[in-house]
Amino acid sequence: MSEHTEQKENLLEVRDLHVSFFTPAGEVKAVSGISYDLKYDEVMGIVGESGSGKSQEAYAIMGLLQSPGKVIGGSITFEGEDVLSKSRTEMTAFRGSRAAMIFQNPMTSLNPVYTIGNQLIEALRAHDKSISKEEAGKRAMEMLTMVGINNVQQRMKQYPHELSGGMRQRVMIAMGLICHPKLLIADEPTTALDVTIQAQILELMKSLQKQTHMGIIFITHNLGVVAEICDKVCVMYAGKMVEQGPVDDIFYSPAHPYTEGLLRSMPRVDADSHERLIPIEGTPVDMLNPPEGCPFAPRCPYAMKVCLQKMPPYVDVGEDHRSACWLRVQEALEKKEGKNDG
Amino acid sequence: MAEKLLEVKNLYKYFPVKGVKGPGVQAVENVSLFINKGETLGLVGESGCGKTTLGRTILRLHEPTAGSIIYDGEVIYNHQYPFEEKTVTEKDKDGKPVEKKILVKKSVPGAKAVNMFPYRRKMQIIFQDPAASLDPRMTVGEIIGEAIDIHGLCKNRHERTERIKELLDKVGLNTEHANRFPHEFSGGQQQRVGIARALAVEPEFIVCDEPISALDVSIQSQVVNMLEDMQQEMGLTYLFIAHDLSVVRHISSRIGVMYLGSLVELAESYELNKNPLHPYTKTLLSAVPVPDPEVSRSRQRIVLEGDIPSPMNPPTGCRFHTRCPYATEKCAQCAPEFKEHEPGHWAACHLLDE
C-alpha cells in the first residue's frame, strides 16, 4: 500500500445502519446498528449464517433493497458523499461506475437472451454515452482477457448458457470491473462453485485487487475463504455486528463467543488427529421474534443474566478490534478499575 | 482383518440420452471399492463427478449398467459390460478422415438382479436437500411411521407410536414434533427428520448423500456429531458423500476421490491427506480453503486450468489428462489401472507406475 492512499480518507463509512423489512407478520430487523470503515485498497469480509443480514447490508449500500425492505436509520458515506440521500438517477449513475456488485449465482444475474459481448458493452455505454460501440467492444475484450478468459473473440458472441459456472462468474467479475469502480461488493461469489473453480476465482480476485487497488467487501459464510482473501473481518449474527477486527485477530484471538464457536465447530482438512467437533448448540434466531438482549445469548455457553436483558455495547479489545459481548465489557471495566487503583 | 460389508466391482452407470448415439452420459465408469463393517467411507469430488450417482447405483435406486454389487456376501446385482469399443473413421471439418473410438452396444446375457425389498431394510439413504425429500403433506410421525409400516416392524398402534417417539428422541427432536409438518421445521431439524426416517427400519448401512451441505455452518457440526454418535451406538456403516473435503476428512476412516465418473484414489483418511498420490487429489487438497490466515498465506496452491469436461463425451485415456499438469502422451491413449500402490492406498495414474 502506498503512502498516498493511506493518507486519503476512508472509501466507505457505514455508521449505525438499520435496515428493516415491514412484513405482514411484523417488522424484521434485518440489520440493526452496523458501523465500519473501509479504506481504499482494503478487503473486508462479512461473515454470518444465512439470514444474518449480511447481504441486506450490502444491498443497502448499493440502493438495491427490495420492498418491503427499508433503511430506517444510520448513514452510508462513500468518498465523502452521502449515499442514502442520492436520488434514483444519481443512484443509477453511482451503481456500476463507482461501486459494483457481483452475486452468488451468475446464471440468474446474467441476461440469458443477450450475448456476453452485448451485456458488457451495454454496461460500459450505460455510464459513458460518448464511447463508441467499437471502442466499447475493445474494452470489453480487454476486460475478459484480464479475468482469464481465452478465445475472447468467440466468447463475446456466446450466450450465458454456453459457458460453465466458473466462466460465468468470470464474466460477472469482468462486468463488475469494466467501469473501474472504487468499490466491489462480492456477495458469496464462490459459494455456487466447486473447490477447484473457487480456488481459480479467489486467485483471480486477489490479483485483480492488487492491479486495480479497489476496496472489496466480500460476503461469505465460509471462514476458510475469509482467511484466504480478507484483511479485516466483520462477524454478523442476527442482524447485529458481534465482532470486527483484523483477520489475524479474529482467527487467533476471537473476542466473541459466536466467532469462537464458529471457528471451533469447523473441521479442518489439515487436522492431524480426529477430534470431536464442538458445535454451537441450539438453532439460529427467529428474526420475527428476536430475543431481548444479546441475540446470541440463548446459544452462548457463557451467557449471564445481563446478556438476556440488554444488548452489550461495543468494546475495544485490541487495535481496530471491537466486540459486542458483556464478558469483554466486564474485562474492560476490571482493567479500568485496576488502573485507577494503581 | 475387518469384514467387508459391501463390495462393488467394476460398476458402470450410463444414462442414455435421446437422439444421441452411443452410451449417453457416462456417469459412473468402472468403479471398484469395498466398505468394511462399521467404518465410514468418504466419497469426494466436484459436482457432476458421479459421486451421488454412485451412491444411488449401489442402492440400486438407479439400475446399474454393468458390474456387480455384493452385500454381506450375497450378490445383489451382476451384469456384464454391454458395450464394446470400435474404431470408426469419420471425416473432420476439412474433410480429412480421422480415426475415432466409439462405444457400440453388444448383446450380453441378462443381468442377475435380486428383489431389493429385504435389502431396503438393511440399506438406507439420507438425502442432500431435507426439504425436498420429505413429503410436505405428511406429518413427521407419518413420514417415519410409513417406513415402519412397509416393513411391518411394529405389531400394534401403541408400539408404533412408542417407536416413533423413540426415534425422534434419538435424533434430538421433541416427541410432540411428530404431529407437525416438515415446513414447520428449520433446515437442521428437517435433516434430523430425514435421519430418523432412515433409522426407522434399523438399517446396517446408510448412504449419506451430502447430508450437511444444505445446512448452516453452526448446525453442520451438530449433525456430524449426531451421525458419529449413531454409528457408535448402532454399529452403522456409512458411505459419506460430500464435496467438502474437510468434513469428509473429519468423519471418514477411508476416503475415495472421484473425477468425472472414475475413482482416482482411495486411501486411509490420514494417509490421503499427508501423502496424496494422484495429481487430482493434490489439487483438490490444495484448493480447500483453510480457516487459518497464516497457513493460507504461506501455502502453495495448485490451480487447475479449465473446467470439468462433459461426461457425455469424456476424454480418452485417463479422464483427468486434459487438466493434469503432468500429463504425457500415454495418459491420452489408455486409461490407467486402479491399483494398490501402497498397502491400503489405491490410485489410478500412469505416473505412479514408473
Interface residues (C-beta under 8 A of the other chain):
Chain A: E49 S50 S164 G165 G166 M167 D194 V195 T196 I197 Q198 A199 Q200 L202 E203 H221 N222 L223 G224 V225 V226 A227 E228 V247 D248 F251 G261 L262 L263 S265 M266 P267 R268 V269 D270 A271 H274 R276 L277 I278 P279 I280 E281 T283 P284 R299
Chain B: E46 S47 S186 G188 Q189 D216 V217 S218 I219 Q220 S221 Q222 V224 N225 E228 H243 L245 S246 V247 R249 H250 I251 N273 T283 L284 L285 S286 A287 V288 P289 V290 P291 D292 P293 E294 V295 S296 R301 V303 L304 D307 I308
